[in-house]
Amino acid sequence: MNSLSTRGQSFVAQKPTFFDVLSDLWDPKSNPNGILNIGLAENTLMHAEMKEFINANAHITTHALTYGDGFSGSQKLKEAVCHFLNNQLSPAAPLDSTHITITSGVSNAIECCAWALADAGDYVLVGRPYFNAFKSTLGTRPGVKLLEVSFGTMDPFSLEAVQRYEEAYAAAKSQARNVRALILCSPHNPLGRCYPRHVLQGYMRFCHRHGLHLISDEIYALTVWENPRLKEAPGFQSILSMTNESLMDPSMVHAVWGLSKDFGATGLRIGCLISQANKPLLDAADGISLYNMPSSLADQVAASLLKDDEFVGNYTMTNRRRLADSYLFATDFLKTHGIPYLESNAALFIWIKLGSVFQDGLVTDEEILLKLRKEKVYIARGTIYASEEAGWFRMVFAHPKDVLKEGLNRMLRAVKP
């Protein structure tokens, strides 16, 4: 360690713990004693269909072996993304290729916002709990800090919750903290819910009042399914579908999306930053595009995929049906064994309260995590998502039933030996 710089030493401590999980993944035949991963937000339900499509359409040209059209995605991919998102997100004004830049994943797109919209030491508002990688994406290299907003017993998807942001913002200003933006994960990670339209409008008005940028992480935009236990739950609404000067300055509204979740393709590393009225932001992202450049091979595959309306339609319909089926399977298991959870209808996970299974209430989240590791099952603890209450964990259900059954049984052995 003495050979490293101070910042190099700090990076060592940030090495993701799940790397150990990935190096010893469970397989019923080749590695039955491996770790069952139901903690990482990956959707394996549609891998066969994606593999078949890619193998059938990977017609690579020599152009893909070069720097292509630049470091921020090919023109063909930008046009395909606009075609796809215009169909799926119903933006108030149609997207065109001048409104987007392509990055190697959505985390890169968010980091571009941090670099371009804030300076080191500035703050971005975020509600608890929140996607744990926001902290590293915004902070590790750009040096931007998160200003966490707590809700207590209040519904974080209610219009009343906006007032908590007002209070947090006022407190920050009184402490001379420079707040530059608010980031929403919509649909929400880790709670798996969608914000109602009027609540999103409330956040837009809040940002307008205080001159803040609004960054909407819409990586789970198509990952919404029907939950019969949440019949009144709102579906997904893109922030782009309600961009209106009466709500806030359009140049302060930005969205990010990518293939990782909606198409179960975390390995393709294709994301995009969308800003319809702020070309300087996109120019700033292009200015550091050398460090965010997507693979030209993935670029060509993604362009073919997003232009294929028939495949996208069939894929999305089947994916939603399988997600609903796996969700009901997992939640029925949780109900049967008395493990509390919050109902959801979006994204890939279930927010479960493993801590309440222990009657004495003296078991810490770290102790529960050790019990899970002993049974070789990986589930993410809520503390890394800034959960306001101990005992919560995020479990991913977007897997075939045989995988879920093995993982859930291992989890049960860990908490109810």
C-alpha positions in Angstrom: 0.0 0.0 0.0 2.9 2.4 0.6 3.7 2.3 -3.0 0.3 3.8 -3.9 -0.8 7.5 -3.9 -3.3 8.6 -1.3 -6.1 8.5 -3.8 -4.8 5.1 -5.0 -5.1 3.8 -1.5 -8.7 5.1 -1.2 -9.6 3.2 -4.4 -8.5 -0.1 -2.9 -11.1 0.3 -0.2 -13.8 0.9 -2.9 -13.2 -2.4 -4.7 -16.7 -3.9 -5.0 -17.3 -6.8 -2.6 -19.4 -8.7 -5.2 -16.3 -9.4 -7.3 -15.8 -12.4 -5.0 -19.3 -13.5 -5.9 -18.7 -13.3 -9.6 -15.6 -15.4 -9.3 -17.5 -18.3 -7.8 -20.9 -18.3 -9.3 -23.3 -21.2 -8.7 -24.1 -23.5 -11.5 -26.2 -26.6 -10.9 -23.8 -28.8 -12.9 -20.4 -27.2 -13.1 -20.3 -25.5 -9.7 -23.1 -26.6 -7.4 -21.3 -25.4 -4.3 -20.8 -21.9 -5.8 -22.4 -18.7 -4.6 -26.1 -18.2 -5.6 -26.3 -14.6 -6.8 -29.7 -12.9 -6.2 -28.2 -9.6 -5.2 -26.8 -8.0 -8.4 -29.5 -6.2 -10.5 -29.3 -8.4 -13.6 -32.2 -9.9 -15.6 -31.4 -13.4 -16.8 -35.0 -14.3 -17.8 -34.5 -13.3 -21.5 -30.8 -14.2 -22.1 -31.7 -17.0 -24.5 -33.6 -14.6 -26.7 -30.9 -11.9 -26.6 -28.2 -14.3 -27.4 -30.1 -15.6 -30.4 -30.8 -12.1 -31.7 -27.2 -11.0 -31.3 -25.8 -14.1 -32.9 -28.2 -13.8 -35.9 -27.6 -10.0 -36.3 -23.9 -9.5 -35.5 -22.9 -8.5 -39.0 -19.7 -6.7 -38.1 -18.2 -4.4 -40.7 -14.6 -3.1 -40.8 -16.0 0.3 -39.6 -16.5 -1.4 -36.2 -12.8 -2.0 -36.0 -12.0 1.7 -36.1 -12.9 4.7 -34.0 -16.1 4.8 -36.0 -17.9 8.1 -36.1 -16.1 9.4 -33.0 -16.0 8.5 -29.3 -19.7 9.1 -28.4 -21.5 6.5 -30.5 -22.2 6.1 -34.2 -24.7 8.2 -36.0 -26.6 5.0 -36.8 -26.9 4.1 -33.1 -28.0 7.6 -32.2 -30.8 7.4 -34.8 -31.8 4.0 -33.6 -31.9 5.2 -29.9 -34.1 8.1 -30.9 -36.4 5.8 -32.9 -36.7 3.5 -30.0 -37.2 6.1 -27.3 -39.6 8.1 -29.3 -41.8 5.0 -29.5 -41.4 3.9 -25.9 -41.1 7.1 -23.9 -43.5 9.4 -25.8 -41.4 12.5 -25.3 -43.2 15.8 -25.4 -41.0 16.9 -28.3 -39.5 14.1 -30.5 -35.9 13.2 -29.9 -33.3 13.5 -32.6 -29.7 12.6 -32.8 -28.5 16.0 -31.7 -30.2 15.5 -28.3 -28.1 12.5 -27.2 -24.6 11.3 -26.6 -23.7 7.6 -26.3 -21.6 6.3 -23.4 -20.3 3.0 -22.2 -23.2 2.4 -19.8 -25.6 4.6 -17.8 -23.2 5.1 -15.0 -20.9 6.8 -17.5 -23.8 9.0 -18.6 -24.5 10.0 -15.0 -20.8 10.7 -14.4 -20.9 13.0 -17.4 -23.6 15.0 -15.7 -21.5 15.3 -12.6 -18.5 16.5 -14.5 -20.4 19.0 -16.6 -23.1 20.3 -14.1 -21.2 20.5 -10.9 -17.7 21.2 -9.4 -15.9 19.2 -6.9 -17.5 19.7 -3.5 -20.9 20.6 -4.9 -24.0 18.6 -3.9 -26.7 16.6 -5.7 -30.0 15.9 -3.8 -31.1 12.3 -3.6 -33.9 10.6 -1.6 -33.3 7.6 0.7 -33.0 4.8 0.0 -31.1 5.2 -3.3 -29.1 3.2 -5.8 -25.7 2.7 -4.0 -23.6 3.4 -7.1 -24.8 7.0 -7.3 -22.3 7.8 -4.5 -19.3 6.4 -6.4 -20.5 7.5 -9.9 -20.9 11.1 -8.8 -18.1 11.1 -6.2 -15.1 8.9 -7.0 -13.8 10.9 -9.9 -15.9 14.1 -10.2 -15.8 14.7 -6.5 -19.5 15.6 -6.3 -21.3 14.8 -3.0 -24.8 13.4 -2.3 -27.2 15.4 -0.1 -29.4 12.6 1.3 -33.1 13.3 1.9 -34.9 11.3 4.6 -38.7 10.6 4.6 -39.3 8.7 7.9 -42.7 7.1 7.7 -43.8 9.3 4.7 -44.4 7.7 1.3 -41.4 8.7 -0.8 -43.6 8.5 -3.9 -46.1 11.1 -2.6 -46.3 14.8 -3.5 -45.8 15.5 0.2 -42.3 14.0 0.0 -41.2 17.0 -2.2 -41.4 19.1 1.0 -38.6 17.1 2.5 -36.4 18.1 -0.4 -37.4 21.7 0.3 -36.2 21.3 3.9 -33.0 19.6 2.9 -32.3 22.3 0.4 -32.9 25.1 2.8 -30.7 23.4 5.4 -27.9 23.1 2.8 -28.1 26.7 1.8 -27.9 27.8 5.5 -24.7 25.8 5.7 -23.3 27.4 2.5 -23.4 24.1 0.6 -23.8 24.5 -3.1 -26.6 22.3 -4.4 -26.6 21.9 -8.2 -29.1 19.1 -9.1 -31.6 16.6 -8.0 -31.3 13.0 -9.2 -34.3 10.6 -9.4 -34.2 6.9 -10.2 -37.5 6.4 -12.1 -38.5 3.6 -11.8 -37.0 3.4 -8.4 -34.0 1.4 -7.3 -34.2 -0.3 -4.8 -38.0 0.2 -4.0 -39.3 -1.0 -7.4 -42.0 1.6 -7.8 -42.9 4.3 -10.3 -43.4 8.0 -9.5 -46.9 9.3 -10.3 -47.0 12.0 -13.0 -48.1 14.7 -10.6 -45.3 13.9 -8.2 -42.7 14.1 -11.1 -44.2 17.5 -11.9 -43.8 18.5 -8.3 -40.1 17.7 -8.5 -39.8 19.7 -11.7 -41.5 22.8 -10.0 -39.1 22.3 -7.0 -36.1 22.3 -9.3 -37.4 25.4 -11.2 -37.9 27.3 -7.9 -34.3 26.8 -6.9 -32.5 26.7 -10.3 -31.5 23.1 -10.0 -30.9 20.5 -12.8 -33.1 17.5 -12.7 -31.4 14.2 -13.7 -33.8 11.3 -14.3 -32.3 7.9 -14.3 -34.7 5.9 -16.5 -32.7 2.7 -16.9 -35.7 0.6 -15.9 -38.1 2.4 -18.2 -39.5 -0.8 -19.8 -39.1 -3.0 -16.8 -42.6 -2.6 -15.5 -45.1 -5.4 -15.1 -48.6 -6.0 -13.8 -48.8 -6.8 -10.1 -52.4 -7.9 -9.2 -51.7 -6.9 -5.6 -50.9 -3.3 -6.8 -53.7 -2.7 -9.2 -53.7 1.1 -8.6 -49.9 1.5 -8.8 -48.9 4.0 -11.5 -47.0 2.9 -14.5 -43.8 4.5 -15.8 -43.8 8.1 -17.0 -40.7 9.5 -18.6 -39.6 13.0 -17.5 -39.1 13.7 -21.2 -42.9 13.2 -21.7 -43.7 16.2 -19.5 -40.9 18.6 -20.3 -42.7 21.9 -20.4 -41.6 25.5 -19.9 -44.5 26.0 -17.5 -42.9 23.4 -15.2 -39.2 24.2 -15.5 -36.5 25.4 -17.9 -36.1 22.5 -20.5 -32.4 23.2 -20.5 -32.2 21.9 -16.9 -34.0 18.6 -17.7 -31.8 15.5 -18.5 -32.4 11.8 -18.7 -30.3 8.7 -19.0 -31.2 5.3 -20.3 -29.4 2.1 -21.5 -29.6 -1.5 -22.5 -28.4 -3.0 -19.2 -31.7 -3.6 -17.5 -34.5 -3.4 -20.0 -32.7 -5.8 -22.3 -30.8 -7.9 -19.7 -27.5 -6.8 -21.3 -25.3 -5.4 -18.6 -22.3 -6.6 -20.5 -23.0 -4.7 -23.7 -22.2 -1.4 -22.0 -24.4 0.9 -24.0 -26.0 3.9 -22.3 -27.1 7.4 -23.4 -27.4 10.9 -22.0 -30.4 12.8 -23.3 -30.7 16.6 -23.0 -33.0 18.2 -25.6 -32.3 21.8 -24.8 -28.8 21.9 -23.4 -26.2 21.3 -26.2 -23.3 22.6 -24.0 -23.9 19.7 -21.6 -23.7 17.2 -24.5 -20.6 19.0 -25.9 -19.0 18.7 -22.4 -19.8 15.0 -22.4 -18.2 14.7 -25.8 -15.2 16.5 -24.5 -14.4 13.6 -22.2 -15.9 10.9 -24.5 -12.5 9.2 -25.0 -13.0 7.9 -21.4 -16.6 6.9 -22.0 -16.4 5.4 -25.5 -18.7 2.3 -26.1 -17.4 -0.7 -28.0 -18.0 -0.3 -31.7 -19.1 -4.0 -31.8 -21.7 -3.3 -29.1 -22.7 -0.1 -30.9 -23.6 -2.1 -34.1 -25.5 -4.8 -32.1 -27.5 -2.1 -30.2 -28.3 -0.2 -33.4 -29.7 -3.4 -35.0 -31.7 -4.2 -31.9 -33.3 -0.8 -31.3 -34.4 -0.5 -35.0 -36.2 -3.9 -35.0 -39.7 -3.0 -33.8 -41.0 -6.5 -34.1 -38.2 -8.0 -31.9 -38.5 -5.2 -29.4 -42.3 -5.6 -29.2 -42.1 -9.4 -28.7 -39.2 -9.1 -26.3 -40.8 -6.5 -24.1 -44.1 -8.4 -23.9 -42.4 -11.7 -23.0 -40.1 -10.0 -20.6 -42.9 -8.4 -18.6 -44.8 -11.7 -18.5 -41.8 -13.5 -17.1 -41.0 -10.8 -14.6 -44.5 -10.9 -13.3 -44.4 -14.7 -13.0 -41.0 -14.7 -11.2 -42.1 -11.9 -8.9 -45.2 -13.8 -7.8 -43.2 -17.0 -7.3 -40.7 -15.1 -5.1 -43.2 -13.2 -3.1 -45.4 -16.2 -2.5 -42.3 -17.9 -1.0 -41.7 -14.9 1.2 -45.3 -14.8 2.4 -45.3 -18.6 3.1 -42.3 -18.2 5.3 -43.3 -15.0 7.1 -40.6 -12.7 5.6 -42.0 -9.1 5.2 -41.5 -7.2 2.0 -42.8 -4.2 0.1 -44.9 -4.8 -3.0 -43.5 -3.5 -6.3 -44.4 -3.4 -10.0 -41.1 -2.2 -11.6 -37.4 -3.0 -11.9 -35.8 -6.3 -10.9 -35.9 -6.5 -7.1 -37.9 -6.9 -3.9 -37.2 -4.9 -0.8 -37.3 -7.5 2.0 -37.0 -7.1 5.8 -34.9 -10.0 6.9 -34.1 -8.3 10.1 -37.7 -8.8 11.4 -37.3 -12.6 11.1 -35.1 -12.6 14.2 -37.3 -12.3 17.2 -34.8 -10.8 19.6 -34.1 -7.9 17.2 -30.4 -8.0 18.2 -29.0 -9.3 15.0 -27.3 -6.6 12.9 -27.4 -6.3 9.1 -23.7 -7.3 9.0 -24.5 -10.5 11.1 -27.3 -11.4 8.7 -25.0 -10.9 5.8 -22.5 -13.3 7.4 -25.2 -15.9 7.8 -26.1 -15.5 4.1 -22.5 -15.8 3.1 -22.2 -19.0 5.1 -25.1 -20.5 3.0 -23.4 -19.2 -0.1 -26.2 -16.8 -1.2 -25.6 -13.2 -2.1 -28.2 -10.6 -1.3 -27.4 -6.9 -0.9 -28.0 -5.3 2.5 -30.1 -2.1 2.7 -27.4 -0.1 4.5 -25.5 0.3 1.2 -28.6 1.9 -0.3 -28.8 4.3 2.7 -31.9 2.6 4.1 -33.4 4.7 6.9 -34.1 1.5 8.9 -32.0 -1.5 9.7 -32.9 -5.0 8.6 -33.8 -4.3 5.0 -32.2 -6.2 2.1 -32.6 -6.0 -1.7 -33.2 -9.3 -3.4 -33.3 -9.7 -7.2 -36.1 -11.9 -8.5 -35.5 -11.6 -12.3 -34.2 -15.2 -12.7 -35.8 -18.5 -13.8 -37.7 -20.4 -11.0 -35.0 -23.0 -10.5 -32.4 -20.3 -9.7 -34.9 -18.5 -7.5 -35.9 -21.7 -5.6 -32.3 -22.5 -4.9 -31.5 -19.0 -3.8 -34.6 -18.5 -1.6 -34.0 -21.8 0.1 -30.5 -20.9 0.9 -31.7 -17.5 2.2 -34.3 -19.3 4.4 -31.7 -21.6 5.9 -29.6 -18.6 6.7 -32.3 -16.7 8.6 -34.4 -19.6 9.9 -31.9 -22.4 10.6 
